[in-house]
Amino acid sequence: MAKTLLIKNGTVIDTEPEPVVLGQVDVRVEDGVLAEVGPGLPDVPGAEVIDATGRIVLPGFVDTHRHTWQAGIRAVAPDVAFDGYLSRVLGELAPAHRPADVHAANLAGALECLDTGITTLLDWSHIQLSPAHTEATVRALRESGIRAVLGWCHGGRPGDLVREGLRVHEEHFGTGGGLVTMVVAALGPEIVAEEHALAEWRLARELDLPVTVHMGVGGPDSAARGLAFLEANGLLGPRTTYVHANSYTDDDLKRVAASGGNVSVSPVDEMTLGLGYPVSGRARAAGAPTGLGIDTVSCAPGDMFSLMRAAYLLERGRPDGGGMGFTTRDVLRMATVEGAEVVGLGDVVGSLRPGKQADLQLLRTDTLGMAAAHDPIGAVVLNADPSVVETVLVGGRVVKRDGQMLHQDLAAVLASLAESADAVTR
């Protein structure tokens, strides 16, 4: 017998094809799948009912790029440039992470996402120092209850990379990953030798997996060389996410879009680390689906509300004056259905289209910061913060209710994270 969930009387925002306020309507979920959205839906005997009166109901957010393993080193490098981040975080702290530290941070980081309305996460995980680290990463993501795409990254020799990638896929995802799936997180031709980059794409093609890669961030010459390398090797194609892409010209972004690629923007980190001005508007104007990513809480906030505001303000304030047409609806789309497309789940989550998974969030409007909002979309982008995230569902399963996280012993999670944070920074 199907399990029915009814969300009644909320102010509902859909995001596909563009964000729109549907008004006070109901949402019906059957076995975790969105079944119907409309006014006055009939009661269903035995259904669970969530009264959303005074709440905004919308799809869960999608974080398209996050190094989740860094949850235990939050604000460890708040005022450094990129070289300082590489030295402190990747050079000193990453090697200190034991598998237990990775588990503690990934679990806490994924729960932080859910607590703030992020229901889908692309975990760009360059902490795969051993098979035990990988096992800890996957286990934590699954324990959290989030919908996650593991971006598996390996810094070893090309042959080892391919062998280990095949093992990881077979061992952890061979029979289907459930809520957790896998992509190849490539260091790529701008960071590692060409032989290594070729091995990363070869692995992705052998496993039929997408690629997410940091590209277009080393200056115009590096960006041009990287794209030329992909073209020369037949690698400039679909199912590729270009993370940051700050150094790309408009023509470069059009080449990415024409190839079927997409872009992930991390507006806070890109500005604080000196990576370049975010390409949110330019990438979208070029036709490339563009999503938002936290990147790292070592020097950025961990919630989507902060990111949406940063992206909105930076685009509207572009020095060339070209961003004034960018709207709150544009940035909400980036945070939901467009982000879902970027991580390869555009047909699964990100909007209220019947048949998609019921990954949803309910936001309070009975607070001083949200009361009397005339435009619900504007309020979500410009006024809301994590404190108003009252209820969160992933695949129709309630993971946060009435402002309280469910299914986890948060005291134990936080204690484990504190122990880990002390150990890796000692």
C-alpha angles and dihedrals in degrees: 000000000000118000110231127202122187122196105196136196099359128141098250127208120193122191106199127124085353131346112275135167107238093189127226103347138138132247124214121200124192119194091337095311127110107250108169142357120194149106121295098359110193121256116259118215110249094010122142108240126206113194105218096180108149091012134111112229118201141143118286117262123259119221105202099189128024133147092215095180088072094070090106093057098052113165091000090134108024099150106034132112121233095275089054091050091051092049099044104032105030099024101043112014104036094062089051092062114107120198088260090056091051091050093049094048097042092049093047093043093050091048089050087056093052092045090057098044100266105135099168124049134185100207105202095200116191093161096089094130094149141355087266091058090052092049090050091050096050094042093052094049091050093046091052095061094228124135101247139179109204110217098204113206127184124189098189131100116310095250092048090047093057095044093048093045091053090049094049092049094048096043100043106022106020095107095038126290100239107207090353120067134168140243131170113259102205125202084205138193096305094058108029137031118288092248090059092047091051090052090053093053091042090056091048092051094046090053094036091236132146122249128231114192140173103239138150094034104103099073132280096294094050091045092051093047091050095053091044089053092052092048094047091053097043092249100119098102149106128311092043124124117203107208115215097343090186095148096052119112121225088260091052090053090050089054090051091049094046090053091055094254128138139205137237116204125198101189099181098047093040091058099038094046094044096243093140140269113316115259096213097128097032093052093048091046088053089056099254116136105241130199137181127249133190091212100188136353088209086089107003141053119270102222132086095227090066090047095049091052093047092049092046096048095043093049095045089047098049109151091232091056091236098122103067091101091061110108140194087252090057093053093045088053089052090052094051130017097010090050089050089055090050093056092045097255101102092126093046109048144354102081142041096256109143110254095038123110115273098246101155145154133204118210125200118237096182094090130099090248096051105030121115094014109166096193112042093197092050089048093051092051102036107026112025125092135177093278091072095055099108106163131019130186130191115192089345092305114124109232097167125031131177090354095306127111114234135206096029136084095232093186090058092045092052093045091053091048092050092051091048094047090053093048098049095046098041 
